[in-house]
Amino acid sequence: MIRAVIVTNDQGKPRLVKFYDYQPVEKQQEIIRNIYGGMFQFPLRLFAYNRFSFSYDYVSDLFVIM
């Protein structure tokens, strides 16, 4: 189940954010910061954040996170 779609540039600035479950704005910002920080700690294209798995791809200077 897709819970959010996040597109960021390579500096971590969100360009498109869509959460399909309600999250307060503060929680959304925290999730985005933690995910972006976690992407560069692991060489794999699939990693776990809390109890969710994320896949991402680097496309034309943007990260697409699902």
Phi and psi restraints in degrees (range 20) as a CNS / XPLOR table:
assign (resid 1 and name C) (resid 2 and name N)
       (resid 2 and name CA) (resid 2 and name C) 1.0 -84.4 20.0 2
assign (resid 2 and name N) (resid 2 and name CA)
       (resid 2 and name C) (resid 3 and name N) 1.0 122.1 20.0 2
assign (resid 2 and name C) (resid 3 and name N)
       (resid 3 and name CA) (resid 3 and name C) 1.0 -99.8 20.0 2
assign (resid 3 and name N) (resid 3 and name CA)
       (resid 3 and name C) (resid 4 and name N) 1.0 -22.6 20.0 2
assign (resid 3 and name C) (resid 4 and name N)
       (resid 4 and name CA) (resid 4 and name C) 1.0 -161.9 20.0 2
assign (resid 4 and name N) (resid 4 and name CA)
       (resid 4 and name C) (resid 5 and name N) 1.0 153.8 20.0 2
assign (resid 4 and name C) (resid 5 and name N)
       (resid 5 and name CA) (resid 5 and name C) 1.0 -125.0 20.0 2
assign (resid 5 and name N) (resid 5 and name CA)
       (resid 5 and name C) (resid 6 and name N) 1.0 125.1 20.0 2
assign (resid 5 and name C) (resid 6 and name N)
       (resid 6 and name CA) (resid 6 and name C) 1.0 -129.9 20.0 2
assign (resid 6 and name N) (resid 6 and name CA)
       (resid 6 and name C) (resid 7 and name N) 1.0 127.5 20.0 2
assign (resid 6 and name C) (resid 7 and name N)
       (resid 7 and name CA) (resid 7 and name C) 1.0 -117.9 20.0 2
assign (resid 7 and name N) (resid 7 and name CA)
       (resid 7 and name C) (resid 8 and name N) 1.0 122.1 20.0 2
assign (resid 7 and name C) (resid 8 and name N)
       (resid 8 and name CA) (resid 8 and name C) 1.0 -124.5 20.0 2
assign (resid 8 and name N) (resid 8 and name CA)
       (resid 8 and name C) (resid 9 and name N) 1.0 159.4 20.0 2
assign (resid 8 and name C) (resid 9 and name N)
       (resid 9 and name CA) (resid 9 and name C) 1.0 -82.2 20.0 2
assign (resid 9 and name N) (resid 9 and name CA)
       (resid 9 and name C) (resid 10 and name N) 1.0 -179.3 20.0 2
assign (resid 9 and name C) (resid 10 and name N)
       (resid 10 and name CA) (resid 10 and name C) 1.0 -74.5 20.0 2
assign (resid 10 and name N) (resid 10 and name CA)
       (resid 10 and name C) (resid 11 and name N) 1.0 -3.2 20.0 2
assign (resid 10 and name C) (resid 11 and name N)
       (resid 11 and name CA) (resid 11 and name C) 1.0 -101.4 20.0 2
assign (resid 11 and name N) (resid 11 and name CA)
       (resid 11 and name C) (resid 12 and name N) 1.0 2.7 20.0 2
assign (resid 11 and name C) (resid 12 and name N)
       (resid 12 and name CA) (resid 12 and name C) 1.0 91.9 20.0 2
assign (resid 12 and name N) (resid 12 and name CA)
       (resid 12 and name C) (resid 13 and name N) 1.0 4.8 20.0 2
assign (resid 12 and name C) (resid 13 and name N)
       (resid 13 and name CA) (resid 13 and name C) 1.0 -79.9 20.0 2
assign (resid 13 and name N) (resid 13 and name CA)
       (resid 13 and name C) (resid 14 and name N) 1.0 122.4 20.0 2
assign (resid 13 and name C) (resid 14 and name N)
       (resid 14 and name CA) (resid 14 and name C) 1.0 -65.0 20.0 2
assign (resid 14 and name N) (resid 14 and name CA)
       (resid 14 and name C) (resid 15 and name N) 1.0 133.0 20.0 2
assign (resid 14 and name C) (resid 15 and name N)
       (resid 15 and name CA) (resid 15 and name C) 1.0 -106.5 20.0 2
assign (resid 15 and name N) (resid 15 and name CA)
       (resid 15 and name C) (resid 16 and name N) 1.0 -31.1 20.0 2
assign (resid 15 and name C) (resid 16 and name N)
       (resid 16 and name CA) (resid 16 and name C) 1.0 -148.0 20.0 2
assign (resid 16 and name N) (resid 16 and name CA)
       (resid 16 and name C) (resid 17 and name N) 1.0 127.0 20.0 2
assign (resid 16 and name C) (resid 17 and name N)
       (resid 17 and name CA) (resid 17 and name C) 1.0 -134.7 20.0 2
assign (resid 17 and name N) (resid 17 and name CA)
       (resid 17 and name C) (resid 18 and name N) 1.0 125.5 20.0 2
assign (resid 17 and name C) (resid 18 and name N)
       (resid 18 and name CA) (resid 18 and name C) 1.0 -137.7 20.0 2
assign (resid 18 and name N) (resid 18 and name CA)
       (resid 18 and name C) (resid 19 and name N) 1.0 112.6 20.0 2
assign (resid 18 and name C) (resid 19 and name N)
       (resid 19 and name CA) (resid 19 and name C) 1.0 -99.4 20.0 2
assign (resid 19 and name N) (resid 19 and name CA)
       (resid 19 and name C) (resid 20 and name N) 1.0 130.9 20.0 2
assign (resid 19 and name C) (resid 20 and name N)
       (resid 20 and name CA) (resid 20 and name C) 1.0 -92.7 20.0 2
assign (resid 20 and name N) (resid 20 and name CA)
       (resid 20 and name C) (resid 21 and name N) 1.0 -12.3 20.0 2
assign (resid 20 and name C) (resid 21 and name N)
       (resid 21 and name CA) (resid 21 and name C) 1.0 -111.1 20.0 2
assign (resid 21 and name N) (resid 21 and name CA)
       (resid 21 and name C) (resid 22 and name N) 1.0 142.4 20.0 2
assign (resid 21 and name C) (resid 22 and name N)
       (resid 22 and name CA) (resid 22 and name C) 1.0 -63.7 20.0 2
assign (resid 22 and name N) (resid 22 and name CA)
       (resid 22 and name C) (resid 23 and name N) 1.0 130.5 20.0 2
assign (resid 22 and name C) (resid 23 and name N)
       (resid 23 and name CA) (resid 23 and name C) 1.0 -137.8 20.0 2
assign (resid 23 and name N) (resid 23 and name CA)
       (resid 23 and name C) (resid 24 and name N) 1.0 135.1 20.0 2
assign (resid 23 and name C) (resid 24 and name N)
       (resid 24 and name CA) (resid 24 and name C) 1.0 -61.2 20.0 2
assign (resid 24 and name N) (resid 24 and name CA)
       (resid 24 and name C) (resid 25 and name N) 1.0 156.4 20.0 2
assign (resid 24 and name C) (resid 25 and name N)
       (resid 25 and name CA) (resid 25 and name C) 1.0 -57.8 20.0 2
assign (resid 25 and name N) (resid 25 and name CA)
       (resid 25 and name C) (resid 26 and name N) 1.0 -41.0 20.0 2
assign (resid 25 and name C) (resid 26 and name N)
       (resid 26 and name CA) (resid 26 and name C) 1.0 -61.8 20.0 2
assign (resid 26 and name N) (resid 26 and name CA)
       (resid 26 and name C) (resid 27 and name N) 1.0 -40.9 20.0 2
assign (resid 26 and name C) (resid 27 and name N)
       (resid 27 and name CA) (resid 27 and name C) 1.0 -67.6 20.0 2
assign (resid 27 and name N) (resid 27 and name CA)
       (resid 27 and name C) (resid 28 and name N) 1.0 -39.4 20.0 2
assign (resid 27 and name C) (resid 28 and name N)
       (resid 28 and name CA) (resid 28 and name C) 1.0 -59.9 20.0 2
assign (resid 28 and name N) (resid 28 and name CA)
       (resid 28 and name C) (resid 29 and name N) 1.0 -45.2 20.0 2
assign (resid 28 and name C) (resid 29 and name N)
       (resid 29 and name CA) (resid 29 and name C) 1.0 -64.2 20.0 2
assign (resid 29 and name N) (resid 29 and name CA)
       (resid 29 and name C) (resid 30 and name N) 1.0 -39.8 20.0 2
assign (resid 29 and name C) (resid 30 and name N)
       (resid 30 and name CA) (resid 30 and name C) 1.0 -64.1 20.0 2
assign (resid 30 and name N) (resid 30 and name CA)
       (resid 30 and name C) (resid 31 and name N) 1.0 -43.4 20.0 2
assign (resid 30 and name C) (resid 31 and name N)
       (resid 31 and name CA) (resid 31 and name C) 1.0 -61.3 20.0 2
assign (resid 31 and name N) (resid 31 and name CA)
       (resid 31 and name C) (resid 32 and name N) 1.0 -45.5 20.0 2
assign (resid 31 and name C) (resid 32 and name N)
       (resid 32 and name CA) (resid 32 and name C) 1.0 -62.1 20.0 2
assign (resid 32 and name N) (resid 32 and name CA)
       (resid 32 and name C) (resid 33 and name N) 1.0 -44.7 20.0 2
assign (resid 32 and name C) (resid 33 and name N)
       (resid 33 and name CA) (resid 33 and name C) 1.0 -61.2 20.0 2
assign (resid 33 and name N) (resid 33 and name CA)
       (resid 33 and name C) (resid 34 and name N) 1.0 -45.3 20.0 2
assign (resid 33 and name C) (resid 34 and name N)
       (resid 34 and name CA) (resid 34 and name C) 1.0 -66.9 20.0 2
assign (resid 34 and name N) (resid 34 and name CA)
       (resid 34 and name C) (resid 35 and name N) 1.0 -39.9 20.0 2
assign (resid 34 and name C) (resid 35 and name N)
       (resid 35 and name CA) (resid 35 and name C) 1.0 -66.9 20.0 2
assign (resid 35 and name N) (resid 35 and name CA)
       (resid 35 and name C) (resid 36 and name N) 1.0 -47.2 20.0 2
assign (resid 35 and name C) (resid 36 and name N)
       (resid 36 and name CA) (resid 36 and name C) 1.0 -61.6 20.0 2
assign (resid 36 and name N) (resid 36 and name CA)
       (resid 36 and name C) (resid 37 and name N) 1.0 -42.3 20.0 2
assign (resid 36 and name C) (resid 37 and name N)
       (resid 37 and name CA) (resid 37 and name C) 1.0 -65.0 20.0 2
assign (resid 37 and name N) (resid 37 and name CA)
       (resid 37 and name C) (resid 38 and name N) 1.0 -36.6 20.0 2
assign (resid 37 and name C) (resid 38 and name N)
       (resid 38 and name CA) (resid 38 and name C) 1.0 -72.5 20.0 2
assign (resid 38 and name N) (resid 38 and name CA)
       (resid 38 and name C) (resid 39 and name N) 1.0 -26.5 20.0 2
assign (resid 38 and name C) (resid 39 and name N)
       (resid 39 and name CA) (resid 39 and name C) 1.0 -63.4 20.0 2
assign (resid 39 and name N) (resid 39 and name CA)
       (resid 39 and name C) (resid 40 and name N) 1.0 -30.5 20.0 2
assign (resid 39 and name C) (resid 40 and name N)
       (resid 40 and name CA) (resid 40 and name C) 1.0 -94.1 20.0 2
assign (resid 40 and name N) (resid 40 and name CA)
       (resid 40 and name C) (resid 41 and name N) 1.0 0.9 20.0 2
assign (resid 40 and name C) (resid 41 and name N)
       (resid 41 and name CA) (resid 41 and name C) 1.0 -91.4 20.0 2
assign (resid 41 and name N) (resid 41 and name CA)
       (resid 41 and name C) (resid 42 and name N) 1.0 -16.0 20.0 2
assign (resid 41 and name C) (resid 42 and name N)
       (resid 42 and name CA) (resid 42 and name C) 1.0 -124.5 20.0 2
assign (resid 42 and name N) (resid 42 and name CA)
       (resid 42 and name C) (resid 43 and name N) 1.0 136.5 20.0 2
assign (resid 42 and name C) (resid 43 and name N)
       (resid 43 and name CA) (resid 43 and name C) 1.0 -78.0 20.0 2
assign (resid 43 and name N) (resid 43 and name CA)
       (resid 43 and name C) (resid 44 and name N) 1.0 -12.0 20.0 2
assign (resid 43 and name C) (resid 44 and name N)
       (resid 44 and name CA) (resid 44 and name C) 1.0 -80.7 20.0 2
assign (resid 44 and name N) (resid 44 and name CA)
       (resid 44 and name C) (resid 45 and name N) 1.0 156.9 20.0 2
assign (resid 44 and name C) (resid 45 and name N)
       (resid 45 and name CA) (resid 45 and name C) 1.0 -88.5 20.0 2
assign (resid 45 and name N) (resid 45 and name CA)
       (resid 45 and name C) (resid 46 and name N) 1.0 -0.8 20.0 2
assign (resid 45 and name C) (resid 46 and name N)
       (resid 46 and name CA) (resid 46 and name C) 1.0 -133.7 20.0 2
assign (resid 46 and name N) (resid 46 and name CA)
       (resid 46 and name C) (resid 47 and name N) 1.0 124.4 20.0 2
assign (resid 46 and name C) (resid 47 and name N)
       (resid 47 and name CA) (resid 47 and name C) 1.0 -143.4 20.0 2
assign (resid 47 and name N) (resid 47 and name CA)
       (resid 47 and name C) (resid 48 and name N) 1.0 166.7 20.0 2
assign (resid 47 and name C) (resid 48 and name N)
       (resid 48 and name CA) (resid 48 and name C) 1.0 -106.7 20.0 2
assign (resid 48 and name N) (resid 48 and name CA)
       (resid 48 and name C) (resid 49 and name N) 1.0 138.0 20.0 2
assign (resid 48 and name C) (resid 49 and name N)
       (resid 49 and name CA) (resid 49 and name C) 1.0 -125.4 20.0 2
assign (resid 49 and name N) (resid 49 and name CA)
       (resid 49 and name C) (resid 50 and name N) 1.0 120.4 20.0 2
assign (resid 49 and name C) (resid 50 and name N)
       (resid 50 and name CA) (resid 50 and name C) 1.0 54.7 20.0 2
assign (resid 50 and name N) (resid 50 and name CA)
       (resid 50 and name C) (resid 51 and name N) 1.0 -119.0 20.0 2
assign (resid 50 and name C) (resid 51 and name N)
       (resid 51 and name CA) (resid 51 and name C) 1.0 -108.3 20.0 2
assign (resid 51 and name N) (resid 51 and name CA)
       (resid 51 and name C) (resid 52 and name N) 1.0 13.1 20.0 2
assign (resid 51 and name C) (resid 52 and name N)
       (resid 52 and name CA) (resid 52 and name C) 1.0 -112.2 20.0 2
assign (resid 52 and name N) (resid 52 and name CA)
       (resid 52 and name C) (resid 53 and name N) 1.0 149.7 20.0 2
assign (resid 52 and name C) (resid 53 and name N)
       (resid 53 and name CA) (resid 53 and name C) 1.0 -103.2 20.0 2
assign (resid 53 and name N) (resid 53 and name CA)
       (resid 53 and name C) (resid 54 and name N) 1.0 145.5 20.0 2
assign (resid 53 and name C) (resid 54 and name N)
       (resid 54 and name CA) (resid 54 and name C) 1.0 -127.3 20.0 2
assign (resid 54 and name N) (resid 54 and name CA)
       (resid 54 and name C) (resid 55 and name N) 1.0 143.1 20.0 2
assign (resid 54 and name C) (resid 55 and name N)
       (resid 55 and name CA) (resid 55 and name C) 1.0 -119.6 20.0 2
assign (resid 55 and name N) (resid 55 and name CA)
       (resid 55 and name C) (resid 56 and name N) 1.0 146.7 20.0 2
assign (resid 55 and name C) (resid 56 and name N)
       (resid 56 and name CA) (resid 56 and name C) 1.0 -144.4 20.0 2
assign (resid 56 and name N) (resid 56 and name CA)
       (resid 56 and name C) (resid 57 and name N) 1.0 161.4 20.0 2
assign (resid 56 and name C) (resid 57 and name N)
       (resid 57 and name CA) (resid 57 and name C) 1.0 -143.7 20.0 2
assign (resid 57 and name N) (resid 57 and name CA)
       (resid 57 and name C) (resid 58 and name N) 1.0 148.1 20.0 2
assign (resid 57 and name C) (resid 58 and name N)
       (resid 58 and name CA) (resid 58 and name C) 1.0 -99.6 20.0 2
assign (resid 58 and name N) (resid 58 and name CA)
       (resid 58 and name C) (resid 59 and name N) 1.0 111.6 20.0 2
assign (resid 58 and name C) (resid 59 and name N)
       (resid 59 and name CA) (resid 59 and name C) 1.0 -128.0 20.0 2
assign (resid 59 and name N) (resid 59 and name CA)
       (resid 59 and name C) (resid 60 and name N) 1.0 115.5 20.0 2
assign (resid 59 and name C) (resid 60 and name N)
       (resid 60 and name CA) (resid 60 and name C) 1.0 49.2 20.0 2
assign (resid 60 and name N) (resid 60 and name CA)
       (resid 60 and name C) (resid 61 and name N) 1.0 55.9 20.0 2
assign (resid 60 and name C) (resid 61 and name N)
       (resid 61 and name CA) (resid 61 and name C) 1.0 65.3 20.0 2
assign (resid 61 and name N) (resid 61 and name CA)
       (resid 61 and name C) (resid 62 and name N) 1.0 17.1 20.0 2
assign (resid 61 and name C) (resid 62 and name N)
       (resid 62 and name CA) (resid 62 and name C) 1.0 -127.6 20.0 2
assign (resid 62 and name N) (resid 62 and name CA)
       (resid 62 and name C) (resid 63 and name N) 1.0 145.5 20.0 2
assign (resid 62 and name C) (resid 63 and name N)
       (resid 63 and name CA) (resid 63 and name C) 1.0 -100.7 20.0 2
assign (resid 63 and name N) (resid 63 and name CA)
       (resid 63 and name C) (resid 64 and name N) 1.0 126.7 20.0 2
assign (resid 63 and name C) (resid 64 and name N)
       (resid 64 and name CA) (resid 64 and name C) 1.0 -105.1 20.0 2
assign (resid 64 and name N) (resid 64 and name CA)
       (resid 64 and name C) (resid 65 and name N) 1.0 115.7 20.0 2
assign (resid 64 and name C) (resid 65 and name N)
       (resid 65 and name CA) (resid 65 and name C) 1.0 -115.3 20.0 2
assign (resid 65 and name N) (resid 65 and name CA)
       (resid 65 and name C) (resid 66 and name N) 1.0 127.5 20.0 2
